[in-house]
């Protein structure tokens, strides 16, 4: 799995140049790095979503196949009744 690149030193230096005290800037950079890492681990992959999507669609596809057969049989029945009425 890929990882997020977060330059804590660069972030801390930006905070320091903006007037944030050294220790606070370093603490904020470290905290933000941890938050990004934790949130990145909770992300799902495209493959996981595709699998879940296919699992959700499987029963629908089955129901559609059954409906196609039922409609086909009903249509055949109606056609046979129409043909019987005229011939």
LINLIN-V844004 format. One record per residue. RES is the residue in one small letter. PSI is psi in whole degrees, 0 to 359 (999 if undefined). OMEGA is omega in degrees with one decimal (none if undefined). BURIAL is b if it has 9 or more other C-alpha atoms within 8 Angstrom, else e. Layout:
BEGIN
res = (RES | RES)
psi = (PSI | PSI)
omega = (OMEGA | OMEGA)
burial = (BURIAL | BURIAL)
END
This chain:
BEGIN
res = (x | x | x | x | x | x | x | x | x | x | x | x | x | x | x | x | x | x | x | x | x | x | x | x | x | x | x | x | x | x | x | x | x | x | x | x | x | x | x | x | x | x | x | x | x | x | x | x | x | x | x | x | x | x | x | x | x | x | x | x | x | x | x | x | x | x | x | x | x | x | x | x | x | x | x | x | x | x | x | x | x | x | x | x | x | x | x)
psi = (143 | 163 | 158 | 134 | 118 | 116 | 99 | 324 | 315 | 318 | 315 | 320 | 323 | 318 | 317 | 318 | 339 | 358 | 7 | 136 | 152 | 308 | 320 | 319 | 317 | 320 | 317 | 319 | 317 | 318 | 317 | 322 | 317 | 318 | 315 | 320 | 316 | 315 | 326 | 325 | 335 | 352 | 145 | 157 | 164 | 321 | 320 | 314 | 320 | 317 | 313 | 321 | 316 | 322 | 324 | 328 | 340 | 311 | 327 | 318 | 320 | 315 | 321 | 321 | 317 | 317 | 321 | 316 | 318 | 316 | 321 | 316 | 320 | 319 | 319 | 320 | 317 | 317 | 319 | 323 | 320 | 315 | 322 | 325 | 328 | 343 | 999)
omega = (179.8 | 178.5 | 178.6 | 176.3 | 179.0 | -177.9 | -178.0 | -179.5 | 179.7 | 179.2 | 179.3 | 178.8 | 176.5 | 178.0 | 179.6 | -179.8 | 177.4 | 175.8 | 178.5 | 178.7 | -174.6 | -175.9 | 179.5 | 179.7 | 179.4 | 179.4 | 179.2 | 179.2 | 179.8 | 179.7 | 179.4 | 177.6 | 179.1 | -180.0 | 178.8 | -179.4 | -179.7 | -179.3 | 179.2 | 179.5 | -178.2 | 179.4 | 177.3 | -178.8 | 177.5 | -179.9 | 178.6 | 179.9 | 177.4 | 179.2 | 179.6 | 179.1 | 179.1 | 178.3 | 179.5 | -178.5 | -176.0 | 179.3 | 179.5 | 178.3 | 178.6 | 179.1 | 178.5 | 178.5 | 178.3 | 179.7 | 177.8 | 179.6 | -179.1 | 179.3 | 177.3 | 178.7 | 178.3 | 178.6 | 177.2 | 178.0 | 179.4 | 179.1 | 179.3 | 177.5 | 178.6 | 178.8 | 179.7 | -178.7 | -176.6 | -177.3 | none)
burial = (e | e | e | e | e | e | e | b | e | e | b | b | b | e | b | b | e | e | e | b | e | e | e | e | b | b | e | b | b | b | e | e | b | e | e | b | b | e | e | b | e | e | e | e | e | e | e | e | b | e | e | e | e | e | e | e | e | e | e | e | e | e | e | e | e | e | e | e | e | e | e | e | e | e | e | e | e | e | e | e | e | e | e | e | e | e | e)
END
